[in-house]
Amino acid sequence: MVRVFIVDDHPLVLEGLRSLLGSEKDILLTGHAPNGQACLDYFTENKADVILMDIGLPDMSGIDLCCMIKTKYPEVMVLALSSFNDGHHVKQMMDKGASGYVIKNADKEVLLEAVNEVNKGKTYLCFEAGHAARKEDNNTLNKLPPLTRREKEVLQLIAEGYTNPEIAEKLFVSASTVDTHRKSLLAKLDVKNTAVLIRFALENKLVK
């Protein structure tokens, strides 16, 4: 039995969800909240397995609420259920800990599949949300700041595991120059350390 809690301030949406899910034998609707604070209040004394969460709430963003819920109750799975079908919102919700994202015009089978998948600890994006997220990823890749030829060389060698002195020897420059390039890469790509820099470079195909 999957315990589902709904956070949405639209009465018609709420009634629709009750109608869709209320008769399912493996789903128990535990309640609903019309805003973020009511959701937080509910979870101080009650439990649920999955939250169906709207993004456009009257008192706070569902994105912020998702972050709060996952921080306080990491075992609760958040499934975004929104009319926003752009990659920006999809990525923000997923980055804040949501396990899935479904557009409100999805049919019953999609919603049921999403609830069951996230309840198992899996990630679920409906077709529209998945397409929007991939498009957003491509846009992000295209917006990466340009790197100089030397920065690209240093980044490649960093990814290959070379130290500053070793890179300096290979490029016939001083170790302090390499360190300057390393710091410039961290700042340009907005990452906090070398390990994150390497992961970011690999994910965005900046190195081979």
Disulfide bonds with the S-S distance in Angstrom:
none
